[in-house]
Amino acid sequence: MSNINIITLGCKVNQYESEWMKEKLREKGHKIVPFYFDADIVVLNTCTVTSESDRKSRQLARKIKRTNPDTKVVVIGCSSQLNQDSFAEFDFVGGNEEKKKIVEIVEKLIKNNSKISNEVRKEYYLFDKLDEMFINNFEGKTRAFVKVEDGCDQFCTYCAIRYARGNVIRSKSPEIVEREVSELVSKDYKEIVITGINLGRYGKELGTNLKELLRRLLEIKGEFRLRLSSINPDDITDELIELFGIYPEKLCRHLHISLQNGSDKVLKAMGRRYSVNEFVDVVYRLRKLDPLFSITTDIIVGFPSETDEDFEQTLQLCSFMKFSKIHIFRFSPRKGTPAYELWKKRKVPERIVKERAQILEEHMRVIRTSYFGEHLGKIRKVLLEKSSQENDSFLSTGFDEYYIPHFINERLAENTFINSIPISITEEGVISRVACECEWAMDRNKAGEYFHLK
């Protein structure tokens, strides 16, 4: 049997699929090792969300081979799904379908001790069965991911993911998802993140939807909570929002809602299916339930034809929305997408794109700090993920239901929930102290706030 290292680039779906591959390899007696220089075989699960992601995937694969020429390198995932030829030097190159054949690929490499030729199938997603992917563990983590959906049926003009993952929605059956989450809860995972390539479209082909799946999962017994990964604003319904009020302890009051730009003109050019006003309305409805409902988002700067006025509208909207975090991307031209053709005609100079990204980064820090400040003095439920010691000092860290990082100067048990009070702000999160039993009572009002006893 072999020592195998799996390296994951990109999204939560990729992380889930890597964990699934680890389980399958362990079942066959292979050992999963943490470092690629200790491995006989390295599996690189690649990302293609931007051209920079493609570059990093190739760069890392070459670094692994250069560091240890005798190591067999298996390249799979989204980047190699679309760019197989750019990885031709490695021992096996596949796409996303090949993840399900990982045991077969590894054992063939061991047996033959030579490269394996393969042709990536472009229409694989028509035959993909999500129910086959089921994990029992999420090694070394207090937060586990569960993939419930794959594929994207939207046609954003800048995005290559639908080419890598398919433009047909495929959903895992609710019964399998419930069993998978129940299994993870029984193994003491305190937070389960429900994820997919286009999560809000879950169940479209099964005659169900995300709200119905969540209602089912939220009825599972045990001490745990659910968090949702990225979702598009046009998939957030009143019925989905209602669940946050019905299950305040189990459904985290945080959503990552992809905005992408604050200009209606640019959103239309991007092929997004909502207006700025419709995005604002979604956030309004969430914050009517809880004024501090946490919204993180993605913003692309430098989209072809984006003007200074468009960018200013984005800055103003970010301030108005009080995002708790903004993931900033510079526009990345992807061959084969409509935005690539627009970029050739109306590209924003790279100097301006870089400048806008820096301005938005500084703007985000101010907004984020302001948002953190609104949580000071309020009791939050923190899942402790790590406790460390340096000399005589202890530090415990974790995230609350609003996805705010907490730093507590005490030695506390990992993988436990505690009630914590933020007392000051850092650039990364909040410094907190543990709330004493005699100090507080929990009284959740319509806004979802916690209040101290007077």
N, C-alpha and C positions, 0 to 999 in steps of 0.2 A: 504494500500500500504506500501511497505517496503523501508528502507534505504539500499542502495546497494553500496558497494565499489568494484571497479574493479582494480586489480593490474596487471600490464603487465611486463613480463620479456622478454628480447630478442629483436628481429629484428623489422624493420619498418612495416613488414607485420602483425606481432602480434599487434603492436600499432594501425594500421588501423582497424584490426578486433575488438579490444577492443572498439574503438570509435564507430564502427557500433553497437556493443552490447549495449553500453550506449544509443544510439539513440532509439533502439528498446524498451528498458526498460522504457525510459522516455515517449515514446508514450503510454505506458500502465499505466502511472501515477506513476511509481516508482521514487524515489528520488535518484540521484547519489551523494554520499557523498565522500569527499576527503580522509578520514582516516578510516582505517579498524576497529579501536576501537569504531567508531560511527555507525557501520553498523549492520544491522540484518543479512545480507547475504554478504559474501565476495566471489567474483569470482576471482580466481587466474589463469591467462593466462600464461602457463608455456613455458619454452624453453628447448631444448635438443641439442643445437649446440655442447656442450662438456659434459663430465661426470660431470664437475664442475657445469654446468648449471642445470643438473638433481639434484645434491646435494642441490644447492641453492633453487630450486623449492620446494623440500621436506622440507628443513629447514624452509623456510618462511611459508609454509602451517601449520607446527606444531607450529611455534611461534604465528600465528594468533589464533589458537585454544587454545593454552596455555594462551594467554593474555585474551581472552574472550571466555570461554567454551560454552556460550550460542549462540555464532555466528555460523550460518550455513556456512560451507566452501564448495564451488564448485570449483573443480580442473579440468581444461580443458587445451587444447593446445598440444604442441608437446611432452613434457616430459611424460604426462599422456597418450598420444596416444601410446607411445612405452612401458611405464612402469606402466600400470594401477594398478597392484597389489601392487606397492610400495606406493600407495596413498589410500589404501583400508580403512583406518581409518576415512576418511572424508565423508561428507554428500552426495556428488555426485562426481563421477569421470567419465570424458569423454575425448574424443580426440579433434580433430579439427572440425569434423562434428557437434558436439554438440553445437558449437558456434551459429549455425543458429537456435537452439532450446532453446536459453537462456531464453526467456520469459516463455516458457512452463516449463522449469526446475525450475526456480525461483518460479513460482506460485504454482507448485506442492509441493515444499518444504514448502512454506507458509501454504498451505492447510493441508498437512498431518503432518507437524511438526516432520518428521522422515526421516531417510536416504532413498535415492532412489538407488536401484540397477540398474546397467547398464553394458552392455557389449560393449566395444569399437570395432567397425567394422573396420577391417584392409583394406578392399577394398573400403572404402568410396569414394575415390577420383575419381572413375570411374563415379560417378553420380553427382559430384560437379558442380553447376551452378554458375559461378562467377557473372553473370549479376544480381543475386539476392542481391548482396552486393553493396550498394550504400549509401554513406554518404552525409549529407547536411551541416555538421558542423565539426569542429575539435576544441573542446572546449578549450579556454584559450591559443591558439597558434596563432602565425603569419604565421607559416609554416604548411601546411596541407599535409598529405600523401594520395595518391590514389593507391590502389592495382589494378594492371591490369593483373596479371598472378600468377598462382600457379603451384606447381609441378616442378620436375627436372628430365630430361631424360638423364642426364649425370651420370656416375657411378664412381665418385671419391672414391678411395678405403678406405678412412678414414671416410667418411661422413655418418651420420645416418639420415640426413634431408629427403632424398628421401623416407625413410621408414615411416617417420612421415607425409610427405606432398604428397607422391605418386610420381611415376616415369612417369606419363603422364602429358604433358603440357596442362593446361587449361587456356584459355585467355578470358578476358572480351571483349565484342564486342566493336569496335571502337566508335559506336554511343553512347553506354552507358558511355564510358570513357569521351567522349567529353561533354556529358550532365553533368556528375559529376564535371568535371573540371570547366565548365562554371558556374555551380551553386556555387562552392566555390569562384571563381573570383568575382561573383556578390555580394558575402558576404564579400568582401574586404580582402580575403586571398592573400597576395602578393607573396608568393612562394609556388609552388606545387611540391612535390617530387613524382615522378613516381616510383613505387616499385613493386617488385615481387620476388618470390623465385629464379627463374632463368630468370631475366628480359630480357636478350638478346634473349631468345627463344620466346618472345611474338609473338602471331599470327600464330605460326607454323601450328596449326590445323585449322586455319580460312582462310588460304591462303593469309595472310598479314604478316607484320613484324613491328618491333619497329620503324624503320625510317618512315614508312607511318603513324603510329599512331602519332608520334611526329610532323610531318609536319601538320597534322590535328589540333593538339592541339595548335601549335604555331601561328595558324591563328586566334585563339580566341581573340576577342577585349578586351582590358583592361590593366591596369597597374599591371603586374605580371610577374614572370619569372618561368621557369621550371628547375628542377634539377633532375638528374637521380640517383637512388640508385645503389647498387653493380651490376657489369656486368663482364662477363668473357671476356678475351682478344680475344678469337676466335670468339666472336659475334660482334666485333667492325669492321664494314665495312667502306670502303671509302665513301659510300653514307651517312652513319650515321655521320661520321666526317664532311662531307660537310655541314650538318645542323648547326654546330657551327659557320661556316663562314657566312651562309645566315641569321641567326637570332642571331647576336652578343649580342643584348640587352635582349633577352628573354630566351636564352638557356645558363645556367651557364657553364662557362669554368672549369668544375671540373668533374672528373669521379672517382669512386671507382672501381678500376680494381684489381681483386683478383689474385695476383702472386703466393702465397703460399710457394715458395722456389726458390732459385737462381741457383739450380743445375739441369741440364737436367736428370741426373740419378734419382734424387729424384722425380722430376716431373713425370717421367715415372712410378715410383713405386706408386705414388699417383693417377695415372689414369687421370692426366690432359692432355688436348688435344692440347697442344701447347709446343713449345720449348722456351728456354730463348731468342733466337734470334727473334722468332716470337713475343714475348712480347715486346722486345726492338723496333721492327719495328712498332708496334702499337703506342707506346709512341712517337717515332720519327715522325710519321705522324700527331699526335695530336699537337706536339710542332713545327712542320713546320707551322701549322696554327697560333699558339701562343706559343712563346718560354717559357712562364710562365704558360702554361696550367697546372692546378693543378691535380695531381694524388695521391690519397690515396690508400692504399693497405692492404692486409692481408698477414701475414707470419706465418707459422707453424714451430716451432723449435723442434728438437728432434724426427723427424719422424723416424721410425725404419730403421736402416741401414745408417742414416745420419752421415757422417764422419766429422772430423774437416775441411777437404778440402771442402766438400759440404757447410758447414756453412760459411767458408771464402768466397766462391763464392757468397753466399747470401749477405754478408756484402758489397762486392765490387759492386754487382749489385744495391743494395739500394743506395749507394753513387752515382753511375752513373746515376740512374733514378731521383735523387733529389725529392724523394717523399715528399709531404707536410705533410703526417702523415702515420704511420704504426701501424696497429692493430696487436699485437703480441699474438700468442696463443702457449702454450705448447702442444705438441701432446697428444691427449686424446684417449686412446684405447676404441673403442666401440664394444661390442660384436655383432657378426653377420656380421661385415664388414671384407673384405679381409685384411685390414691393421692390424686388431686385431690378425690374425694368424701370420702375419709377425712380429708383436710386441713380440709375445711369443717366437719367435726364435732369433730376432735381435734387441731387445730393447736397446735404448740409456739410460744409467744410469740416474736416476732422478737428481742426483747432477750436471751432465753435462748439462742436459736439462735446469735446473734452471739457471746455469751459462751462457748458450748461450742466454737465454731470457733477462738476465740482461745486457749482452754486447750489444745486439741488441737494447735494450731500450735506453742505453746511446748513441749508434750510431745514433738512430733515432732523439734524441734531437739535435744533431749537424746538421744533414741534414735538419731538420725542421727549425731550426734557420737560416741556410744559405738560405733556400728557402724564408722565410719571408723577409730576408734582401733584396732580389731582388725586392721586391715590395715597398720599402721605396721611398717616394717622388712621387709615381704614384697615380693618382686619381682612386679610386675604388668606386663602387656603393654598399652601405651597406644597408641592411634591418635591421632597428633597432627593436630589440625584447624586450628589457627591459631597463627601466630607474629607477634608485634608488638614494636615498639620505642618506648620513651618516653625521650627524652634518651639517656643512655648505658645504660639498662636494657633487657633483653630479657625477654620472657615468652612461653613456648610452652604451649599448653593442649590437652587432649584427654581422652578417656574410656578407662578400662580395661575389661576383660571383665566386671567387676562393675558397670559403669555408674557408677563413681566419677569425678568430675572431678579431673584432675591439673593442677597449675600448676607449671611448671618454669622457673626463672630462667636460661634459656639460649636462644640462637637455634638452633632446630632445624628441619629440613626438614618442611614440611607434608605431609600424606597419607603418612606413613610410620609403621611400628610401631617402638616402642622399648621396652626393658625399663627400668622406672622403679621407684624405691623411695620410698614415702611416708615423709616424715620428720616432718611436723607436720600439724595439722588446722586448717582454716578452716571458717567456717560454710557455705561453698559447696562445699568438697571437701577435697583434701589438697595440701600443698606437697611436691614430690618432687624427687629428683635422679636423673640417669641412672645406671643400674647399669653398672659397668665389666666388660669381658670377663673380666679376671683376678680379679674379686671374687666371682663367683657361679657356681653351676652349678644347672641346673634339675633338680629331682628331685620329680616329682609323685607323691605317695602317694595312698592311698585317699580322703583328705580334699581332694585337689586343691590342696595348699599348695605354695608355692615356698620353698626353704630356702637360706640362705647356706652357702658352704663355711666350715668352721671352720678 
